[in-house]
């Protein structure tokens, strides 16, 4: 594939879903164009309206634009080497965290789930704005804790590279091949079952 476009990566689904779901995917190639701060605040606003247990809203985000070199570098340094070669070009890096205790101090078993819902809201809003994001589990959570002085009940969970779509050809291998690989998902019948799981 050459001349990568957002439309060229839209999902082909077995059942009709919202366009914004078909359009969402996780590129590694980002354009130089910065993300306007109002657009970034809009995607965080979308995250704010995700459902959560007891309306606790346990999600927290630390972010930096690439133009803010020092803040961006702090987040970038938390990434593992496997993500750094391409993520360095993202206009925005985000660290997503969740508060693992309720306000009353008892453990919140839904904290990770609720952050996931907030992240889903965030990335779909970003997609609607013409942005793309790539979530990364490949980061050093302990380094993030140390770098940002995180309290014990605030858990770093995932990082996100966010920006406008770039050209796949700007990537080196093995990232180029991954960027161009066909998109695949398991069929619904393989994970959704009426009544009970099969034997």
PATOR-215428 format. One record per residue (C-alpha): residue number from 1; residue in three letters; z, x, y. Coordinates in nm, 4 decimals, always signed. Layout:
# residues N
{pt NUM,"ALA",{Z,X,Y}}
...
This chain:
# residues 199
{pt 1,"UNK",{+0.0000,+0.0000,+0.0000}}
{pt 2,"UNK",{-0.0848,+0.1248,+0.3466}}
{pt 3,"UNK",{-0.0237,-0.0090,+0.6946}}
{pt 4,"UNK",{+0.2972,-0.1750,+0.5901}}
{pt 5,"UNK",{+0.3612,-0.5075,+0.7586}}
{pt 6,"UNK",{+0.6495,-0.7501,+0.7274}}
{pt 7,"UNK",{+0.4150,-1.0166,+0.5881}}
{pt 8,"UNK",{+0.2960,-0.7825,+0.3133}}
{pt 9,"UNK",{+0.6498,-0.7728,+0.1750}}
{pt 10,"UNK",{+0.7306,-1.1447,+0.1808}}
{pt 11,"UNK",{+0.8697,-1.2686,-0.1493}}
{pt 12,"UNK",{+0.6655,-1.4845,-0.3837}}
{pt 13,"UNK",{+0.9137,-1.7415,-0.5145}}
{pt 14,"UNK",{+0.9006,-1.9814,-0.8094}}
{pt 15,"UNK",{+1.0625,-2.2541,-0.6006}}
{pt 16,"UNK",{+1.0321,-2.3294,-0.2296}}
{pt 17,"UNK",{+1.2991,-2.1623,-0.0158}}
{pt 18,"UNK",{+1.3446,-2.1139,+0.3569}}
{pt 19,"UNK",{+1.0903,-1.8792,+0.5125}}
{pt 20,"UNK",{+1.3651,-1.6550,+0.6462}}
{pt 21,"UNK",{+1.4810,-1.5938,+0.2868}}
{pt 22,"UNK",{+1.1297,-1.5027,+0.1714}}
{pt 23,"UNK",{+1.0869,-1.2731,+0.4700}}
{pt 24,"UNK",{+1.4118,-1.0798,+0.4224}}
{pt 25,"UNK",{+1.3796,-0.7477,+0.2448}}
{pt 26,"UNK",{+1.5353,-0.4023,+0.2609}}
{pt 27,"UNK",{+1.3029,-0.1376,+0.4078}}
{pt 28,"UNK",{+1.3839,+0.2276,+0.4559}}
{pt 29,"UNK",{+1.1163,+0.2885,+0.7197}}
{pt 30,"UNK",{+1.2197,+0.1946,+1.0719}}
{pt 31,"UNK",{+1.0276,+0.2017,+1.3985}}
{pt 32,"UNK",{+1.1549,+0.4020,+1.6952}}
{pt 33,"UNK",{+1.1984,+0.0810,+1.8974}}
{pt 34,"UNK",{+1.5674,+0.0287,+1.9842}}
{pt 35,"UNK",{+1.7473,-0.2952,+1.9064}}
{pt 36,"UNK",{+1.8505,-0.4727,+2.2296}}
{pt 37,"UNK",{+2.2255,-0.5238,+2.2528}}
{pt 38,"UNK",{+2.1879,-0.9025,+2.3036}}
{pt 39,"UNK",{+1.9933,-0.9270,+1.9764}}
{pt 40,"UNK",{+2.2626,-0.7297,+1.7975}}
{pt 41,"UNK",{+2.5330,-0.9548,+1.9384}}
{pt 42,"UNK",{+2.3301,-1.2535,+1.8185}}
{pt 43,"UNK",{+2.3334,-1.1311,+1.4592}}
{pt 44,"UNK",{+2.7095,-1.0744,+1.4798}}
{pt 45,"UNK",{+2.7449,-1.4275,+1.6189}}
{pt 46,"UNK",{+2.5688,-1.5532,+1.3071}}
{pt 47,"UNK",{+2.8189,-1.3609,+1.0934}}
{pt 48,"UNK",{+3.1036,-1.5238,+1.2848}}
{pt 49,"UNK",{+3.0000,-1.8677,+1.1553}}
{pt 50,"UNK",{+3.0121,-1.7820,+0.7862}}
{pt 51,"UNK",{+3.2660,-1.9785,+0.5806}}
{pt 52,"UNK",{+3.5847,-1.8035,+0.4722}}
{pt 53,"UNK",{+3.9030,-1.8785,+0.2809}}
{pt 54,"UNK",{+4.1583,-2.0446,+0.5114}}
{pt 55,"UNK",{+3.9137,-1.9686,+0.7958}}
{pt 56,"UNK",{+4.0605,-1.6180,+0.7933}}
{pt 57,"UNK",{+3.7288,-1.4571,+0.8950}}
{pt 58,"UNK",{+3.8266,-1.1232,+0.7381}}
{pt 59,"UNK",{+3.5044,-0.9394,+0.8245}}
{pt 60,"UNK",{+3.5015,-0.6533,+1.0729}}
{pt 61,"UNK",{+3.2077,-0.4404,+1.1914}}
{pt 62,"UNK",{+3.1846,-0.0954,+1.3495}}
{pt 63,"UNK",{+2.8365,-0.0218,+1.4857}}
{pt 64,"UNK",{+2.6444,+0.2308,+1.6922}}
{pt 65,"UNK",{+2.2987,+0.2506,+1.8485}}
{pt 66,"UNK",{+2.1106,+0.5758,+1.7857}}
{pt 67,"UNK",{+2.1036,+0.6313,+2.1627}}
{pt 68,"UNK",{+2.4825,+0.6716,+2.1481}}
{pt 69,"UNK",{+2.4503,+1.0001,+1.9639}}
{pt 70,"UNK",{+2.8189,+1.0751,+1.9089}}
{pt 71,"UNK",{+2.9100,+0.7295,+1.7772}}
{pt 72,"UNK",{+2.5945,+0.7148,+1.5640}}
{pt 73,"UNK",{+2.6728,+1.0559,+1.4150}}
{pt 74,"UNK",{+3.0205,+0.9417,+1.3112}}
{pt 75,"UNK",{+2.8733,+0.6588,+1.1079}}
{pt 76,"UNK",{+2.5836,+0.8698,+0.9817}}
{pt 77,"UNK",{+2.8222,+1.1358,+0.8511}}
{pt 78,"UNK",{+2.9871,+0.8732,+0.6288}}
{pt 79,"UNK",{+2.6605,+0.8182,+0.4385}}
{pt 80,"UNK",{+2.6017,+0.9975,+0.1108}}
{pt 81,"UNK",{+2.3167,+1.2533,+0.1055}}
{pt 82,"UNK",{+2.0891,+1.0144,-0.0844}}
{pt 83,"UNK",{+2.0720,+0.7780,+0.2121}}
{pt 84,"UNK",{+2.0779,+1.0208,+0.5027}}
{pt 85,"UNK",{+1.7095,+1.1343,+0.5050}}
{pt 86,"UNK",{+1.5764,+0.7876,+0.5915}}
{pt 87,"UNK",{+1.8814,+0.6222,+0.7529}}
{pt 88,"UNK",{+1.8874,+0.8842,+1.0301}}
{pt 89,"UNK",{+1.5857,+0.7053,+1.1822}}
{pt 90,"UNK",{+1.7445,+0.3585,+1.1943}}
{pt 91,"UNK",{+1.8056,+0.2343,+1.5497}}
{pt 92,"UNK",{+2.1478,+0.0947,+1.4519}}
{pt 93,"UNK",{+2.4046,+0.1818,+1.1871}}
{pt 94,"UNK",{+2.6794,-0.0625,+1.0943}}
{pt 95,"UNK",{+2.9914,-0.0237,+0.8821}}
{pt 96,"UNK",{+3.1045,-0.3563,+0.7326}}
{pt 97,"UNK",{+3.4711,-0.3901,+0.6447}}
{pt 98,"UNK",{+3.6990,-0.6643,+0.5233}}
{pt 99,"UNK",{+4.0683,-0.7312,+0.5845}}
{pt 100,"UNK",{+4.2209,-0.7590,+0.2384}}
{pt 101,"UNK",{+4.5377,-0.9452,+0.3428}}
{pt 102,"UNK",{+4.5815,-1.2812,+0.5085}}
{pt 103,"UNK",{+4.7522,-1.2900,+0.8469}}
{pt 104,"UNK",{+5.0799,-1.3719,+0.6675}}
{pt 105,"UNK",{+5.0570,-1.0494,+0.4642}}
{pt 106,"UNK",{+4.9640,-1.2003,+0.1263}}
{pt 107,"UNK",{+4.6559,-1.0630,-0.0538}}
{pt 108,"UNK",{+4.3262,-1.2373,+0.0190}}
{pt 109,"UNK",{+4.1401,-1.2521,-0.3120}}
{pt 110,"UNK",{+3.8337,-1.3935,-0.1348}}
{pt 111,"UNK",{+3.8038,-1.1128,+0.1221}}
{pt 112,"UNK",{+3.5067,-0.9381,-0.0399}}
{pt 113,"UNK",{+3.3330,-1.2686,-0.1056}}
{pt 114,"UNK",{+3.3796,-1.3750,+0.2545}}
{pt 115,"UNK",{+3.2416,-1.0485,+0.3922}}
{pt 116,"UNK",{+2.9404,-1.0989,+0.1674}}
{pt 117,"UNK",{+2.8852,-1.4435,+0.3189}}
{pt 118,"UNK",{+2.9126,-1.3006,+0.6700}}
{pt 119,"UNK",{+2.6663,-1.0242,+0.5822}}
{pt 120,"UNK",{+2.4238,-1.2819,+0.4465}}
{pt 121,"UNK",{+2.4446,-1.4827,+0.7688}}
{pt 122,"UNK",{+2.3992,-1.1621,+0.9682}}
{pt 123,"UNK",{+2.0914,-1.0382,+0.7851}}
{pt 124,"UNK",{+1.9159,-1.3757,+0.7827}}
{pt 125,"UNK",{+1.9690,-1.4095,+1.1575}}
{pt 126,"UNK",{+1.8357,-1.0566,+1.1979}}
{pt 127,"UNK",{+1.5298,-1.1486,+0.9926}}
{pt 128,"UNK",{+1.4680,-1.4529,+1.2120}}
{pt 129,"UNK",{+1.4659,-1.2166,+1.5121}}
{pt 130,"UNK",{+1.2067,-0.9875,+1.3546}}
{pt 131,"UNK",{+1.4635,-0.7255,+1.2535}}
{pt 132,"UNK",{+1.5116,-0.5742,+0.9104}}
{pt 133,"UNK",{+1.8196,-0.4281,+0.7487}}
{pt 134,"UNK",{+1.9049,-0.2172,+0.4468}}
{pt 135,"UNK",{+2.2573,-0.2436,+0.3048}}
{pt 136,"UNK",{+2.3969,+0.0741,+0.1491}}
{pt 137,"UNK",{+2.6805,+0.1136,-0.0966}}
{pt 138,"UNK",{+2.6143,+0.4886,-0.0920}}
{pt 139,"UNK",{+2.8720,+0.6027,+0.1610}}
{pt 140,"UNK",{+3.2086,+0.7793,+0.1561}}
{pt 141,"UNK",{+3.4726,+0.5114,+0.2086}}
{pt 142,"UNK",{+3.7534,+0.7669,+0.2293}}
{pt 143,"UNK",{+3.5696,+0.9547,+0.5024}}
{pt 144,"UNK",{+3.5168,+0.6270,+0.6877}}
{pt 145,"UNK",{+3.8888,+0.5553,+0.6634}}
{pt 146,"UNK",{+3.9721,+0.8961,+0.8052}}
{pt 147,"UNK",{+3.7025,+0.8933,+1.0737}}
{pt 148,"UNK",{+3.7982,+0.5553,+1.2138}}
{pt 149,"UNK",{+4.1722,+0.5632,+1.1415}}
{pt 150,"UNK",{+4.1581,+0.2465,+0.9335}}
{pt 151,"UNK",{+4.4774,+0.0688,+0.8275}}
{pt 152,"UNK",{+4.5472,+0.0244,+0.4563}}
{pt 153,"UNK",{+4.4475,-0.3431,+0.4552}}
{pt 154,"UNK",{+4.1033,-0.2841,+0.6087}}
{pt 155,"UNK",{+3.8541,-0.1949,+0.3351}}
{pt 156,"UNK",{+3.5167,-0.0302,+0.4093}}
{pt 157,"UNK",{+3.2692,-0.2089,+0.1831}}
{pt 158,"UNK",{+2.9084,-0.1384,+0.2783}}
{pt 159,"UNK",{+2.6945,+0.0195,+0.5480}}
{pt 160,"UNK",{+2.3813,-0.1259,+0.7057}}
{pt 161,"UNK",{+2.0772,+0.0351,+0.8668}}
{pt 162,"UNK",{+1.9186,-0.2120,+1.1084}}
{pt 163,"UNK",{+1.6023,-0.2077,+1.3163}}
{pt 164,"UNK",{+1.2365,-0.2995,+1.3450}}
{pt 165,"UNK",{+0.9977,-0.2266,+1.0615}}
{pt 166,"UNK",{+0.8258,+0.1121,+1.0536}}
{pt 167,"UNK",{+0.5402,+0.2426,+0.8412}}
{pt 168,"UNK",{+0.6096,+0.3354,+0.4800}}
{pt 169,"UNK",{+0.4012,+0.6517,+0.5182}}
{pt 170,"UNK",{+0.6659,+0.8041,+0.7449}}
{pt 171,"UNK",{+0.8931,+0.8356,+0.4397}}
{pt 172,"UNK",{+0.9099,+1.1285,+0.2010}}
{pt 173,"UNK",{+0.9471,+1.0886,-0.1754}}
{pt 174,"UNK",{+1.1286,+0.9407,-0.3570}}
{pt 175,"UNK",{+1.1735,+0.6913,-0.0714}}
{pt 176,"UNK",{+0.8012,+0.6283,-0.0205}}
{pt 177,"UNK",{+0.7525,+0.5081,-0.3781}}
{pt 178,"UNK",{+1.0591,+0.2853,-0.3557}}
{pt 179,"UNK",{+0.9316,+0.1357,-0.0307}}
{pt 180,"UNK",{+0.5968,+0.0499,-0.1876}}
{pt 181,"UNK",{+0.7239,-0.0764,-0.5239}}
{pt 182,"UNK",{+0.6601,-0.4451,-0.6004}}
{pt 183,"UNK",{+0.9463,-0.6790,-0.5185}}
{pt 184,"UNK",{+1.1001,-0.8398,-0.8265}}
{pt 185,"UNK",{+1.3748,-1.0893,-0.9046}}
{pt 186,"UNK",{+1.5053,-1.2423,-1.2251}}
{pt 187,"UNK",{+1.3881,-1.6010,-1.2802}}
{pt 188,"UNK",{+1.6380,-1.8746,-1.1989}}
{pt 189,"UNK",{+1.6574,-1.9765,-1.5661}}
{pt 190,"UNK",{+1.8039,-1.6346,-1.6500}}
{pt 191,"UNK",{+2.1193,-1.6816,-1.4393}}
{pt 192,"UNK",{+2.1707,-2.0526,-1.3621}}
{pt 193,"UNK",{+2.2782,-2.2753,-1.6529}}
{pt 194,"UNK",{+2.3565,-2.6461,-1.6694}}
{pt 195,"UNK",{+2.7016,-2.7143,-1.8105}}
{pt 196,"UNK",{+2.7926,-2.3768,-1.9609}}
{pt 197,"UNK",{+2.6692,-2.0257,-2.0273}}
{pt 198,"UNK",{+2.4521,-1.9799,-2.3362}}
{pt 199,"UNK",{+2.5954,-1.8086,-2.6433}}
